[in-house]
Every structure is written in structure tokens, then in C-alpha cells.
Amino acid sequence: MRDDPKAKRARLDFLRNSRGANRLTRPIDLVRKWSYVTDVRLQNDHLVWTHAARIRAGDHWLLDGEVARQAIVTRQEAEQTGRGMLDEFLRLCHAGDEAILEYARTWGVLELCRHNLPSCHEYSLSEHLRLPAPLLAKQQSGRTGPADDPRQCPPLGREPLATWRFFSGQAKALLTIAADLHRIGLGEREDWAKLLRDGVTPVQTPGAQRLCLGDVIEDWLKMGRIKPAIDDLTGGLSWTSADLFGELAVQVALAAKSRDGQAFCIVCGKAYEPKRRVIRRGFNYCPDAKCQKVAAALRAKQYRDRQRLAVHGNGRKLPYRGLYQGRTNDPLFSQ
């Protein structure tokens, strides 16, 4: 019965978002770095991609912001149509090459380094966590990326499809174990084998397996370099990640703990579980009465601004978010 795909999906029902239309993907306010990845394609059982070329501007080199903006718009359009990045990622472990390509073009690439890990990974990972075999034995002299960062490995721009399926299967096994533990049961040995190295098995008690699962989730967050930071645009607290894997790690952590999502209130700074899709790097307000009063006042001000602009013209431009002055027609940067 456990080998039946329908039975495995039913096991994950214990973790589905109660507010997300039967999805595992949660609404989160996670700040991802700007992506300049372009030309994603298949080549000999690998995903191959490049970074957008730099643009010369006087004495400086700039990156094409239209590439990063298009990546944001593509993800937003997918979310608005009801697609979930975590739900689709879990299906990649048994998916064909074209499905992985479509996923990467929609949500982003893993940006793997020579260790066959996300390039932003930390080096303090647990020795018990099962990891894919490294791609290169030595560091390459050249770097692939918009800028050199001594804190992380350079991405190679070439990602084995087997590594995509490895991490997809590991995420699915992690959530399946979490679902089993929520039912006051124990995780299956075949699922633990996907998370832990050969010869490593947790004690067959719910408490020990919960601790072990927590260590695996922490290692995933380390591979995605997830950390809190002050948002310069809103002045509030936010979670930052470097790439796609960081966002997936947060999604896995919230689903494993049966949280319906997480966002930070711009007024009180506290974390809360949003009821709908949140605005990335935006103005999110918790259900507290005082915070909702501030939100209502801001909406009223924006309405008056739009009415005034409709009368006086100026192209109905809206003010920039945060501390920036001036006006813009771009909804990604306006209030």
C-alpha cells in the first residue's frame, strides 16, 4: 500500500496548507537575490545556463535589470495561476528532462557549485546528511556570476539532472517522514535512507526521529543560506536567501512543521501566518487591530493619490516604495 503513488500523496495530506487550496506551497515573504540567469537549456543530461552579459556604463559595468525583472514577473504569473513551487519540485524526482527544464525556466536554477550543492551553501553541514557526489575535485580558476563573492563557491552554470532528482526525492522523503511523525508514527526506513548516509539510522522512537528530522531541515536551511535581515525598502525584518534552493528550504521547513506560511508585519515586526499570497519585499500587515489601522490609512492615502493623479495627469504614476523619491509605473517598485 505504501508503494502506491495515491497512498503516498494521502500521507502528505497531513501537511497541506489549510488555506492554500490543497497545496503544500506556503505564502512566505522571502527575499531572493536578483537573478540574472538566462539561456537555460538541456545539454547531455544537464541543465546549462549563463549569466546575462554586463553592460558598459562609463567607467562602470552594470547588469541588465530587465533580465532580473522578467524572472520576477515569470514567478509571479505562475503563482497567480495557482501553481506552487514546492508542489512542482516534489514531482521532479520522477519527471522527465523537459519537466525539469520547464521548472527551471519558471522558478529558477539551483546554481550548483563544484561540490554539487547550491553555490551559497555553508560548510558546517551535518556529517550524517546524505549529499550528492561532488562534480569537481579542485576549484576552477574562473568564476561564473555577476560578481565575485568570497563567501561562497562560484556556480558552474552546468547542473546534472540527476542532482535535481536527488534533491527532489530528498525533499519528498523529508516531508513524508514529517507527515508520518504527525500521525504519531515512525518514518519509513526507505525514506530515511534518502536523507542520511549509509549506516546511519535514527533510533526507532518518535522523539528521536523528530530531533533527527530537525537536524536535516537545519542542514537544508544552511545549504540555502537562510538568515534574517533588515529590509532596506520597508525597514522591517525579513528572511533572505541566495537562490531557489533557499526558498525551497523554507517551504520544506514550514510544511514539515505544519505552518500555513510566514510573513513579517511591517508595523510590529512580528511573524504571522498570512491567509493569502504575500507581497515580496512589500508592505504586509498582521491581523492585529493596530496594524490593520495603519494598513487602512495607507490604502486610503494611495486611493487619494490615484484620484489626484487621475485629475492632474502625470501618467497615473505611483510613488516608489521605501525611502526613494519620485514616481514610477512599475508595479514591482511602487507602493
N, C-alpha and C positions, 0 to 999 in steps of 0.2 A: 504493500500500500504506500510505503514511503517513497518508492521509486516513481510513482505516478506523478506527472507534472501538475495535475489538478490538485493532488493531495499536498504537494509542496507549496503551491500557491495558497491553499487553505491555511497552511501553517503560518504564512506571513500575514494572514488577515488580522492576527493579534497586534500587529504593528502598524496597520494602515492609519493614515491621518483621518481622524474622525470628522474633520472639517474640509477635507480635500478631495471629495468625490471619489472615494475608494482608491486613493493613490498613496504611495509610500513617500513621495517627494513632499517636503515641508516648505512653507514660506519662511525664508530667512533673509536677513539684511546683512549679507556678507559682501565685503568689498573685495572684488577681484582686481588684480592689476590689469592695466590696459593691454589688450592682446594685439600684436602686430603680425600674427601668423597668417600666411597666405599661401595659395597654391598647394592645398592639401590634396594628395592623390595616392593611389595604390601603386606599389612597385615591388615585385618579388616578395610577397607575403609581409610587406612592411607598409606602414603609413609614412609618406615622405612629405615634408613641408619646408618652407623657407620663411624667413622674416622679411617683412617689407623693406624695400631699399630706403636708405636715408636720403633726405632732400637737403641740398646745399642752400643755406640762407646767410649770405655774407660770410662771416668768419665762423659760423656755427653749422652743425648738422642737425636737422630735425627729422622726426619720424612722421609719416603720413597719418594724420589723425582720422582721415576718412576710413582707413582700414580698421582702426580700433572702434570707431563709431559703428561701422557696419556689423562688426562682431556682436556688439551690444544689441543692436536692432534685431539681428537674427535670433538671438536667445530670447529677447522679449516677445517676438512674434510666436515663437514656439510655446512659450509659457501661456500666452494669451489664448492659444488654441487648445489648452488643456493638457499639453504634453508635460511630462515630468522627467527631469534629467536622471534622477536615481532609478525610477522605474525602467527607463530605457537602457540604462547602463547595466542593470542586473540581467537583462536579456542577451547581452553581448557574449556571454560565456559560451553560448551555443549558436551564435549568429554567424552568418556568412561575412565575407570580406566587405561586400558592398554596404551591409548594415553598419559595420564599424566605421566605414568612410563617411556615411551619411551622418552618423552620430558626431564624429569629429568636426565635420563642417558646420554642424548646428551648435554644439556646446563647447567645442574647443578640443585641443590635443592634450596629451599627458605631459609633453615636454620632457621626455626621458633623457637621462644623462648616461654616462658610461657605466654606472652601477645598475642600469636597467631599472632605475627608480625615478620618480619626479625630481627634476633638477633642483627644486627648492628643499629637498629633504634634509632633515637634521641627521647627525651622525650618532646620536645617542639612542638608537633603536634597540629594542629588546633582542637578546641573542636567541630567544626562543621563537621569534616570529619567522614564519616561512616567507622567503623572498625569492624572486626570480633570479636566475643566474646572471652575473654581470655581463655586459656586452663587450667591454674593452678592458684589457688588463692595465693599461697605462693611460695617463691623462694626455689628451690631444693638445697640441700647441695652440691651434686656432680655437676661437670661441664663436658660437653661433648664437646671436642675440642682438638686441638693440643697444645693449650697453654691458660692459664688464661688471660683474658683481663678485667680489672676493668671498662673499659669504655663502655662495652656492656653486654647484657644478654647472658648467655650460650645457645646455641642451644640444643633442646631436642632430636634431631635425630628421631623424630616421627611427621609427618605432615599430618593433615587431608586433604583428597582430596577435601572436601567442601571448605577449605580455598584457595586451588589452584583455584577452580572455582570462588570463591568470587573475588579474585584479578584479574583474567582474565576478568570477567564480568565488573569489575570496570574500567579496562584499556580500554575495548571496549566502554563503555559508555562515558568515558572521550574523546576519540578520535572522537566518533560520535558527541558529542556536539561541539568539536572544528571544525569539518567539517561543521556543521550547521552554526556556527558563521562566518566561512569564506565565506559562501554564503549569508551573511547579513541577517541571520535568527536568530531564538532563539532555544535553546536546548529543547528537549522533557522533560516533567516532569518525565516520567518513567526513563529516563537516569539520571537526576539529583538525583532521589531517590536512585540510586545505589552509588552516590558519597557523599551525605550529609545525616546527621542524620534525624530521623523523626521530622517533624515540622519545618525544616529549608529549605527554598526555596529562591533563589536569585530573585531580582527584575526583572520583565519581560522587560528588556531593553538590547540591545546588549552590551553596555558599562559595565553595572553591571555584566552581566554574564561572560564577558571576565575577569574581576577582580576576580570573584569567581573561575573561572576555573584556573587562575594563582595561586591562593592560594592552590588549590587541587594539581596542579603539583608540587608546592614547598613542600607540605607535602610528596609527593611520593619521591622526591629527599632527603628529610630528613630521610625517612624510609630506603633509600638505602645508607645513609651517603656519599653522593657525595660531593667531595671537590677538589679544585685544589692542586697540589703538584709538587715539583721539581723531575723530573725523574733522578735517580742516574746514569742510564746507558747512557742516551743521553744528560743530562744536560739541557734539555728543560722543559717546562711546560706541565703537563698532568693532566687529570682527574682521580681520584682514586675512587674506590668503594669497598665495602667489599665482595659482593656476587652477585648472579644472579639478585636479585631484584634491586640493584643499576644500573646495566646495562639496565634492562628493564625500569627503571625510566628515564634514559637519552634518551632512544629510544622513549618513550612516549612524553617527553618534546620536542624533535626535530620534531617529527611528528606533534604534536599539533601546533607548530609554523611554519610548512611548511618549515623547513630547510632540505636541502638534506644531511646533515651529519655534522660532525665536527671533525677536527684534528688540532693539533698544529704543526707549522713549526719548525723544529729543528734549522733553521738558524736565522730567525727573531722573532720566538716565538709567532707569531700571529695566531689566529684561522682562519681556512679556510674550505670551503666545498669541500671535496675530490670527485673526479669523479669515483673512484673505491675503492675496499676493501683496507683498510689501514693495515699497519704493526703494530701490538700491541707492545708497548714499542720499536718501531723501528725508523728508520730514514725517516720521512715524510717531504716533501718539498712542500711549497705553489707555486702557478703559477708565482710568481714574478720572473723577469728575473735574478736578482742577486742570488736568492735562487736556481733556476734551474741550474745556472752555477756551484754552489757548488755541486749540486747533480750530474751533468755530470762529474765533476772532480773526485768525489768519485767512480762513476761507472767505470771510466777509470782506476783508481788505482786498484779496485777489479779485473778488467779484466787482468791487468798486473800481479797481484799476482797469479791468477789462471794459467796463461800461464807459469809463472816461476815455480810454483809447479808441473805443468804437466811435465816439463823438468827435474826438480831435485827430483821429487818424493815427499816424506813426506806425502803420502796418500791424496793429494789434500785437506788438512785441511785448513780451513779458520780462520782468527783471530777472537778472541772474540769481542763482542760489548763493547763499552764504554771504561772504564779505565782498564779492565782486560787484562793481558798479556797471551801469549800462543795461542794455536790453538785448534780448535775443529771441529769435523764432524757434530755436532748437529746443524741443521738449525735454531733452536729456539734461539740459543745463539750466532751464528756467524753473522758477518756483511753482 
